[in-house]
Amino acid sequence: MNAVDLGVNLFVALFALLDPIGNVPIFAAATAGASLRQRISVSAMICLFAVVFLGFFFFTGLGLLQFFGISLAAFRIAGGILLLLLGLDMAREDFLAIFADADAATDAKDVRGYAKRRFKRLIVPFAIPLMIGPGAISAVIINAGEAAKLGLTGTLASLVAMIAACVVTFLCFSATGPISRILGDVGMAIVVRVLGLILCALAIQFILMGLGEALPGMFSAGVTAPYPAGGQ
């Protein structure tokens, strides 16, 4: 695998895992009543945080896991449990209500202050673990190991892929206004509940993958890796 293939693979994986399109309804609820400049400012801060956070794990992830004596399998199981709890909340309750901001439209000119307040509110659980969950972190850590084999070109390709995925996420969040108007409150609620169901399934998959790594032979390959490379 060359550096270009490595970067493209990481971009595709991060785009699917960050899921900017699926997270638009939640971001819309979190910035309801905000002006375009306020919404763009919040999305910029979140995506910049995502780049820094992913970059941090790219350079230190393997070392951190080794330092604390945590296997990648245990990390996937723990992350899967957290995602499962979050997915259940999204599927069963009015998940959008917890992101509501009563003061969102008090002053449309207060761009910087509004962005800081919303960013602090959205770090958890929106940025982490909904956007940057165990899947994204695992993908970055695994990619770091492959990039090390290619040297500087592999590292640069991976960094470009992470930045590109976050830029696309920023563009999707910046277009939240038109999307939320099209979907409406009912449409956004439906999308969030469906996303919660998908998140639950993804969480179970992470747990199964972790258990499959920790206990070889416990599950069939079709359960832990349902779509192997070259398969149907």
N, C-alpha and C positions, 0 to 999 in steps of 0.2 A: 504494500500500500504506500503510495506517495503522499506528499504533504497536501496536495490539492484534494485528493480523495478523503484524507483524514479530516480536513476542514469541512468539506461538504457533508460528510457523514455526521459530524458533530453539530453542524448548523441544523440539519434536518431533525436530528434527535432533540435538540434544545427547543426548536420551534414547536414540536409536538408536545414536549413536556411542559414548557412554559404556557402553552395553550392560550395565546393572547386573544384569539377570537372567542373561545369559550369563556374567558374571564371578563369579556367586555360588559356583560350584564352586571356583574358584581362591581366592577369599576364605575359603571354608570350610577349604581345605587349609592356608592361611596362618595360620588361627586355630584349628586343631584342638586340642581339649582346653581351650580358653579358656572362662571363665565368660561369662554373658550380659552382665554389666557390662563385662568386658574387651573383648568383641567389639563392643559398642556404642561404647565409647571409641575403639577403633581405627577403626571406620567413620566416626565423627564427625571424627577428625583427617584421614582421607583425603579426605572430602567437603569439609571446610573448606579443605584444600589445593587441591582441584579448583576451588572457587569463586574463591579468590585467584589461582590460576594462569590460569584462563580470563579473569578480570577484567583481569589484567595484560596479556594479549594483546589484549583488547578495546580497551583504551585506548592501547596502545603497539605493537601488532603491525605495522600498516602502516608506522609510522615506523621500527621496527627493521629490517624487510626492506629499506626504502629506504636506511637508514644503512649496512647491510652490502652493499648492491648485489645483493640476492637477489630474484629474481622469484618470484611465487607458484607458477609452473610448476616451477621448480627446487626449491622447498620441498616441493611435492607429490611430486616424484620421489624426493627424499632420504628423506622420511618414508615413502613407499611401500616403499622398499628395507628400511628398518628394520623395518617391520611384516611384511614378507615373511620376514625372518630369524626374527622372533619367532613367526610363524605356523607356520613349518617346525618349530621346536623343539616347539611345542605339539602338532603333528600326529604327529611321529615318536617323541618320547621321553616319558619319565615326567615331564612338565612339572610336575606337582603336587609332586613330591619336592623341588624346589629351594626351595619355600616352607615346608617343614616346620620346625617349631620344637620342638626336644626339651625346652625348658623351659617350654612353654606352660602346663602345669597344675601347676607347682611351688607356686604360691601364688595362690589365687583372689582373695585380698584385695589383691594388688599390681596395682591397676587402672592407675594412672598410669604406673608404671615399665614394665609390660608393654606398654601402648599406645605409649609412646615407642620401645621396642625394635622392636616390630612395624612401626611407622610408618617408621622409618629403613630397615628391611629391604624395605618394600613400595613406597617411592618409585619405585625402578627395579627390575624392569621392569613392576610392576603399575600404579601410578598413571600413570607415563610409560614407554613409549608405549602400553601396552595400553588403559588407560581414556582418557587424554587424548593421543590420537595426532594425526597431521597432519590427519585429517578434522575433529576437534573444533576444533583451532586454526584451520584454514582457515575453518570455518563461522563462528567468532567474528569473525575478521578481516574476512571479507566482510560479515557482519552489521553490524560497526562502521561500514563505509562507508555502508550503507543507513540506519543509525540517525542518522548525522550529518546526513542530508538532512531528517530529521524533528525535529531539535533535541532539547530536553530530554526530551520525551515518548518519543521513540525510544530514547534512552539508558536511561531508567528501565525501559521495557518489556523491553529486552534484559537488563538486570541482573536483573530479576525472573525472566525465563526461565532464566537461568543458575543462579540460586539455587534455583528450583523443580526443575530437573533434578537438581541435587546433593542436594536434600532427598529426592527419590524414590529416588535411588541409596542414600542413607543408610538409608532404610526397608527397601530390598531387602537390603542387607548385614546389617542388624540382625536380619532374619528368616532368617539363614543356618542357624541351628541346626535348625529344623524341616525346611528344604529339604534339608539335607545328610543328615538321618536318613531322609528319604523316598527320596532317590536312592541312598544308600549309596556305598561306595568305587568299585564298578564303574560305577555310573550317573554319578558325577562324572567319572571318567576318560573315559567315552564323550562326555559333554558337552564336555569340554575339547578332545578331539581333533576333534570336529565344529566347535567354535568356531575351532580352529586352521586348519581347512580354509577356513572362511568368511573368516578373517582374511587368509589367503593370497590369496584371490580379491579381497578388498577392497584389499589392497596392490597387486595387479596393476592394478586399476581406477584407483587413485591414480596409478600410474606412467603408464598410458595417457592419463589426463587431462592430466598434466603434459607428456607428449610431444606431445599434441595441441595444447596451448597454445603450446609452444615451436616446434613444426614444423607450422604450419597446413597442412591438406590431406594430412598423412601418413596419417591414419586416417579412416575414415568416421565420420559423426556417430553412427551406431548403436553404435560401439565406445566412443567417449569419453563419450557421454551416451546410454546404452541406453534410458532412460525419460524422455524429454523431457516437459515440461509439456504436458498435453493429449493425450499419446500413450496407447497401450494399455499 
